[in-house]
Amino acid sequence: MPPQEHSTENAPDDRPEAGPGSKHRKIRPAAVVSVIAVLAVIASLVLFLRPAGDGDAAAAPSPTASSAPTPSTGLPPAPAVTYYKQPGPGAGSPLEPVEPLKVTVAKDQVGTSLSKGLVGISLEATDLGDPVLSGSNASIVKLFKEADQPVLRFGGNAVDRRFFWTSSNEPVPASYQGDAAHPVRAVGPADLSRLNTLLVAADATVSLTVDLGHYDPNRAADMAKHAAQIFGPRLLSFTVGNEPNGFGSNGVRPGDYNVQKYVTELKAYANAMNAVAPNVPISGPGAYDQKWWQPFIDADIPQKKILSFHNYPMYSCDGKVDPLASPTMANLMSKLMHDRAADYQQAALKAGRDAGLEVWLPETGIAACPGSNETSRTHGSALWTADYALNAAQLGITRIGFHSSLLTCKGGPPMSVICSGGAYLKPDGVITGRANFFGLSMVAEMEGGKFLKLDSTGGGLMFSYALQNADGSTTVVLVNENNPEKAAQAAVTLNLPGKALTGTMTQLSGPSFGAEDSTVIDGTKSEPVPIAERATVEGFAYGSPTQEFKLTAGTVTVLNFTY
């Protein structure tokens, strides 16, 4: 689809050092008492003022149990901790220096939040008929749990071309055309019930798209009725059609199909659906053309509305339209790509906010180009995914769906965040996550909170985010897009809005931007370690608002501090 046009150490000895010897002479008893009292006071002051960490050796570079140094603040002794061991730069790396990063986190809030359910997975509507989407499939339940309350969105190109809803077992019309990789499928209530077992098992929600390519408001209403009954509050929205702005040019509808005709049909669909599922919002227009946003906003329909748009930042597949928007690793790992995505999202957010509407990005990815490119399945795609989702959330977008497929890892769509085992077109139903899925999981597993303002300087190609959590703790995320094959570790100075008593971390890493099947979180191909079990950031200064440490290039690091 087109994009936007489209070793264990002992704790320090805190006993006061012995004082110098005294000369013997006669002292009156009263004086003895007075001197003893004075000495007792002095000794107590020495105990109170002497830093607990004096003379401590530097922290070991591998995970060790140790007591973090305790400053002279009257705080209780620092607890024993285990330090996190990051992967270092590869042996023989040139180690190009990286300008030190300084981040100062304020107490002031940005005004936006990171909520559970922010990141989700977008699939084709025909995937509703795939039996793999079931609560009995342990692999997919595990994976979606690692995405932590994801939204499963069903739409894509299939919904207006190869998707046929029927609640009465009607045959699929002969005019529906597909192929082995893109089959035509009939979907009915039993399929929705099966999907609901997955939603319950994985604690997920769902957003559905109805077919607008074959105009039939009554059929859409029938689907809406059954979906509302089966999914209940797990059903978040309906969208009428997928990318209708392209209907006139891609053959879904005649060439004269335009936004005015879309709005007329949208109203008919919305009214029919509202009669049987009145509490389910309509999100739309689900288009990649900005000109379609305002007509949807202005459309007079009975349901609550959500402004949704699609965006694939690298839309110039052959590089001819815009070389800087072609799917190359150099373009992907660049500040320009970060900024361009933000600019487009801000345009949608302005339109939505002006109308009082929530804004979703239910279908997105690096590129919608067919086949593989140098960003496909790579560690670089994991770094991009984490930063893209965090930046969108900080701007104000509340739902993001990364478009994916249930086809096989071998031969299936290379940009999909998930895929099935098995030979091409012979999936075995064992669903796994690709590199970009782990980028998604890093964001999904965060506690959620309100974004905080911060000042960030240096660091080369690094992006910084901070959140205030409901329990008063602070989360800081540092996305380090410096080249892991060349860049030295970056020195980081982090100024927090309070004196930290704990500081833990989890980290996504990989050996190179282009490495495939090599992205890990905390050393394994799984979700981040639970927050209560995370190791302490090396160099953590107990009781201090200023933390200094180093970060390996090509990582996403989530730091949590309590006060």
Residue pairs with C-beta under 8 A, 6 or more apart in sequence:
1 156
1 157
1 243
1 246
1 288
1 310
1 312
1 363
1 368
1 403
2 243
2 246
2 288
2 312
2 315
2 368
3 288
3 310
3 311
3 312
3 313
3 314
3 315
3 325
3 367
3 368
4 288
4 290
4 311
4 312
4 313
4 315
4 344
5 288
5 289
5 315
6 288
6 289
6 310
6 311
6 312
6 315
6 368
7 60
7 64
8 64
8 65
8 66
9 56
9 57
9 60
9 64
9 66
9 67
11 67
11 77
11 80
12 52
12 53
12 54
12 55
12 56
12 67
12 69
14 47
14 50
14 52
14 77
15 47
16 43
16 46
16 47
16 50
17 46
19 39
27 35
48 72
48 74
49 72
50 72
51 69
51 70
51 71
51 72
52 69
52 70
52 71
52 77
52 78
53 68
53 69
53 70
53 71
56 69
59 66
59 83
59 538
59 539
60 66
60 83
61 85
61 538
62 83
62 85
63 82
63 83
63 84
63 85
63 535
64 82
64 83
65 80
65 81
65 82
66 80
66 81
66 82
66 83
67 77
67 78
67 79
67 80
67 81
68 78
68 79
68 81
68 536
68 540
68 541
68 542
69 78
69 541
69 542
70 77
70 78
70 542
70 543
71 541
71 542
71 543
71 544
73 499
73 543
75 501
75 542
75 543
78 542
78 543
81 535
81 536
81 540
82 535
82 536
83 535
83 536
83 537
83 538
83 540
84 504
84 505
84 507
84 534
84 535
84 536
84 537
84 538
85 535
85 538
86 489
86 507
86 509
86 538
86 550
86 551
86 552
86 555
87 509
87 552
88 489
88 552
89 95
89 484
89 487
89 488
89 489
89 552
89 553
90 484
90 485
90 511
93 485
93 486
93 488
94 486
95 486
95 487
95 488
96 483
96 486
96 487
96 488
97 488
98 459
98 460
98 482
98 487
98 488
98 489
98 490
98 553
99 458
99 459
99 460
99 490
100 458
100 459
100 490
100 491
100 492
100 493
101 456
101 457
101 458
101 459
101 460
101 462
101 464
101 478
101 490
101 491
101 492
101 493
101 551
102 456
102 457
102 458
102 492
102 493
102 495
103 454
103 455
103 456
103 464
103 466
103 476
103 478
103 492
103 493
103 494
103 495
104 454
104 455
104 456
104 495
105 452
105 453
105 454
105 466
105 474
105 476
105 494
105 495
105 496
105 497
106 452
106 453
106 454
106 455
106 497
107 452
107 468
107 497
108 452
108 453
109 450
109 451
109 452
109 453
109 468
110 394
110 450
110 451
110 452
110 453
111 396
111 451
112 393
112 394
112 395
112 396
112 450
112 451
113 393
113 448
113 449
113 450
113 451
114 390
114 393
114 394
114 443
114 446
114 448
114 449
114 450
114 451
114 467
115 393
115 398
115 448
116 148
116 149
116 444
116 448
117 149
117 150
117 151
117 205
117 399
118 389
118 393
118 398
118 399
118 400
118 443
118 444
119 147
119 150
119 389
119 400
119 401
119 402
119 440
119 443
119 444
120 147
120 150
120 151
120 152
120 153
120 207
120 362
120 399
120 400
120 401
120 402
121 144
121 147
121 150
121 151
121 152
121 153
121 401
121 402
121 404
121 417
121 418
122 153
122 154
122 155
122 156
122 362
122 363
122 364
122 401
122 402
122 403
122 404
123 152
123 153
123 154
123 156
123 403
123 404
123 405
123 406
124 154
124 155
124 156
124 157
124 158
124 159
124 163
124 405
125 154
125 155
125 156
125 158
125 159
125 163
125 187
125 208
125 209
125 211
125 242
126 158
126 159
126 162
126 163
126 182
126 183
126 184
126 185
126 187
127 133
127 154
127 158
127 405
127 406
128 154
128 163
128 185
128 187
128 191
128 192
128 195
129 185
129 186
129 187
129 191
130 406
131 194
131 429
132 140
132 406
132 420
132 427
132 429
132 431
133 140
133 194
133 195
133 198
133 406
134 140
134 194
134 195
134 197
134 198
135 141
135 197
135 198
135 200
135 201
135 202
136 197
137 198
137 429
137 431
139 429
139 430
139 431
139 432
140 198
140 202
140 431
141 198
141 201
141 202
143 418
143 431
143 432
143 433
143 437
144 150
144 152
144 198
144 202
144 204
145 202
145 203
145 527
146 433
146 441
146 444
146 445
146 526
146 527
147 204
147 437
147 440
147 441
147 444
148 441
148 444
148 445
148 527
149 203
149 204
149 205
149 444
150 202
150 204
150 205
150 444
151 204
151 205
151 206
151 207
151 236
151 362
151 399
151 401
152 195
152 199
152 204
152 205
152 206
152 207
153 206
153 207
153 208
153 209
153 362
153 363
153 401
154 206
154 207
154 208
154 209
155 208
155 209
155 239
155 242
155 286
155 362
155 363
156 209
156 242
156 363
156 403
157 242
157 243
158 182
159 209
159 210
159 211
159 213
159 241
159 242
160 211
160 212
160 213
160 214
160 241
160 242
160 247
160 252
161 176
161 177
161 178
161 213
161 252
162 176
162 177
162 178
162 182
162 183
162 184
162 185
163 184
163 185
163 187
163 211
164 170
164 172
164 173
164 176
164 184
164 185
164 186
164 187
164 211
165 186
165 187
165 188
165 210
165 211
165 219
165 220
165 222
165 223
166 186
166 187
166 188
166 219
167 188
167 189
167 222
167 223
167 226
169 188
170 186
171 186
172 184
172 185
172 186
176 184
177 184
178 184
180 425
181 407
181 425
189 226
189 230
192 226
192 227
192 230
192 231
193 230
195 206
196 230
196 231
196 234
198 204
199 205
199 206
199 231
199 234
200 234
204 234
205 234
205 235
205 236
206 231
206 234
206 235
206 236
207 235
207 236
207 237
207 238
207 239
207 283
207 362
207 399
207 401
208 223
208 227
208 235
208 237
208 238
208 239
209 238
209 239
209 240
209 241
209 242
209 286
210 219
210 220
210 223
210 224
210 238
210 239
210 240
210 241
210 269
210 273
211 219
211 220
211 241
212 220
212 240
212 241
212 242
212 244
212 247
212 265
212 269
213 241
213 247
213 252
213 253
215 265
217 265
217 268
217 269
217 271
217 272
217 273
218 272
220 240
220 269
220 272
220 273
221 269
221 272
221 273
221 275
221 276
221 277
222 276
224 238
224 273
224 276
224 277
224 280
225 276
225 277
227 235
227 238
227 277
227 280
228 235
228 276
228 277
228 279
228 280
235 280
236 280
236 281
236 399
237 280
237 281
237 282
237 283
237 306
237 360
238 273
238 277
238 280
238 281
238 282
238 283
239 282
239 283
239 284
239 286
239 308
239 362
240 265
240 266
240 269
240 270
240 282
240 284
241 247
241 262
241 284
241 285
241 286
242 286
242 363
243 286
243 287
243 288
243 310
244 257
244 262
244 285
244 286
244 287
244 292
245 259
245 262
245 285
245 287
245 288
245 289
245 291
245 292
246 252
246 288
247 253
247 257
247 262
248 254
248 255
248 256
248 257
248 258
249 255
259 291
259 292
259 295
260 295
262 285
262 292
262 295
263 295
263 296
263 299
266 282
266 284
266 285
266 296
266 299
266 301
267 299
267 300
267 301
270 282
270 299
270 301
270 302
270 303
271 301
271 302
273 280
273 282
273 303
274 301
274 302
274 303
278 302
278 303
280 303
281 303
281 304
281 305
281 306
282 301
282 303
282 304
282 305
282 306
283 305
283 306
283 307
283 308
283 360
283 362
284 296
284 305
284 306
284 307
284 308
285 292
285 293
285 295
285 296
285 308
285 309
286 308
286 309
286 310
286 362
286 363
287 293
287 296
287 309
287 310
288 309
288 310
288 311
288 312
290 309
290 347
290 348
290 351
293 307
293 309
293 348
293 351
294 351
296 305
296 307
297 305
297 307
297 351
297 352
297 355
297 357
299 305
305 357
306 357
306 358
306 359
306 360
307 348
307 351
307 352
307 355
307 357
307 358
307 359
307 360
308 359
308 360
308 361
308 362
309 348
309 359
309 360
309 361
310 361
310 362
310 363
310 364
311 341
311 344
311 345
311 361
311 364
312 364
312 365
312 366
312 367
312 368
313 325
313 337
313 340
313 341
313 344
313 366
313 367
314 325
314 326
314 327
314 331
314 332
314 337
314 366
314 367
314 369
314 375
315 321
315 322
315 325
315 367
315 368
316 322
316 323
316 324
316 325
316 326
317 326
317 327
317 367
317 369
317 370
318 326
319 325
319 326
319 328
324 331
324 336
325 331
325 340
327 366
327 367
327 369
327 373
327 374
327 375
328 373
328 374
328 375
329 374
329 375
329 378
329 380
329 513
329 514
331 337
332 366
332 375
332 380
332 381
332 384
332 513
333 380
333 383
333 384
333 461
333 481
333 483
333 513
334 461
335 461
337 384
338 387
338 388
338 391
338 463
341 388
341 391
341 392
342 391
342 392
342 395
345 361
345 391
345 392
345 395
345 397
346 395
348 359
348 361
348 397
349 359
349 395
349 396
349 397
352 358
352 359
353 359
353 396
358 398
359 396
359 397
359 398
360 397
360 398
360 399
360 400
361 392
361 397
361 399
361 400
361 401
362 399
362 400
362 401
363 401
363 403
364 388
364 400
364 401
364 402
364 403
365 402
365 403
365 415
366 375
366 381
366 384
366 415
366 436
367 373
367 375
367 415
368 403
371 414
372 414
373 414
374 514
375 381
375 384
375 415
376 414
376 415
377 414
377 434
377 435
377 516
377 517
378 435
378 513
378 514
378 515
378 516
379 435
379 484
379 510
379 511
379 512
379 513
379 514
379 515
379 516
379 518
379 519
379 554
380 513
380 514
381 415
381 434
381 435
381 436
381 439
382 435
382 436
382 437
382 438
382 439
382 508
382 510
382 519
382 556
383 439
383 479
383 480
383 481
383 508
383 513
383 554
383 556
384 436
384 439
385 402
385 417
385 436
385 439
385 440
385 443
386 439
386 440
386 442
386 443
386 477
386 479
386 508
386 556
387 463
387 479
387 481
387 556
388 400
389 400
389 439
389 440
389 443
390 443
390 463
390 465
390 477
390 479
391 463
391 465
392 400
393 400
393 443
393 451
394 451
394 465
402 417
402 436
402 440
403 415
403 416
404 413
404 416
404 417
404 418
404 419
405 412
405 413
405 416
405 418
405 419
406 418
406 419
406 420
406 427
406 431
407 413
407 416
407 419
407 420
407 425
407 427
408 419
408 420
408 421
408 422
408 423
408 424
408 425
408 426
408 427
409 419
409 420
409 421
409 432
409 434
410 422
410 423
410 424
411 424
411 425
412 419
412 420
412 424
413 419
415 436
416 434
417 433
417 434
417 436
417 437
417 440
418 431
418 432
418 433
418 434
418 437
419 431
419 432
419 434
420 427
420 428
420 429
420 430
420 431
420 432
421 427
421 428
421 429
421 430
421 431
421 432
422 428
422 429
422 430
433 441
433 525
434 517
435 510
435 516
435 517
435 518
435 519
438 508
438 519
438 520
438 521
438 525
439 508
439 519
439 556
441 521
441 527
441 528
442 506
442 508
442 521
442 528
442 556
442 558
445 506
445 527
445 528
446 467
446 475
446 477
446 558
447 469
447 470
447 473
447 475
447 531
447 560
448 467
448 469
448 470
449 467
449 468
449 469
449 470
449 475
450 467
450 468
451 465
451 466
451 467
452 466
452 467
452 468
452 474
452 497
453 466
454 464
454 465
454 466
456 462
456 464
459 478
459 480
459 482
459 490
459 492
460 482
460 487
460 490
461 480
461 481
461 482
462 478
462 479
462 480
462 481
462 482
462 490
463 478
463 479
463 481
464 476
464 477
464 478
464 479
465 476
465 477
465 479
466 474
466 475
466 476
466 477
467 474
467 475
467 477
468 474
469 475
469 560
471 562
472 562
472 563
473 560
473 561
473 562
473 563
474 496
474 497
474 498
474 560
474 561
474 563
475 558
475 559
475 560
475 561
476 494
476 496
476 558
476 559
476 561
477 556
477 557
477 558
477 559
478 492
478 551
478 555
478 556
478 557
478 559
479 556
480 490
480 551
480 552
480 553
480 554
480 555
480 556
480 557
481 554
482 490
482 553
482 554
483 512
483 513
483 553
483 554
484 509
484 510
484 511
484 512
484 513
484 552
484 553
484 554
484 555
485 511
485 512
485 513
486 553
487 553
487 554
488 553
489 550
489 551
489 552
489 553
490 550
490 551
490 553
491 548
491 550
492 547
492 548
492 549
492 550
492 551
493 546
493 547
493 548
494 546
494 547
494 548
494 549
494 559
495 545
495 546
496 545
496 546
496 547
496 561
497 545
498 545
498 561
498 563
499 543
499 544
499 545
499 563
500 540
500 541
500 542
500 543
500 544
500 545
500 547
500 561
500 562
500 563
501 542
501 543
501 562
501 563
502 536
502 560
502 561
502 562
503 536
503 537
503 540
503 547
503 559
503 560
503 561
504 531
504 534
504 535
504 536
504 537
504 559
504 560
505 534
505 535
505 536
505 537
505 557
505 558
505 559
505 560
506 521
506 522
506 528
506 529
506 531
506 534
506 557
506 558
507 521
507 522
507 552
507 555
507 556
507 557
507 558
508 519
508 520
508 521
508 555
508 556
508 557
509 519
509 520
509 521
509 552
509 554
509 555
510 518
510 519
510 520
510 554
511 518
511 554
512 518
512 554
513 554
519 525
521 527
521 528
522 528
522 529
528 534
528 558
529 535
531 560
534 560
537 547
537 549
537 559
538 549
538 550
539 547
539 548
539 549
539 550
540 547
540 549
541 547
541 548
547 561
551 557
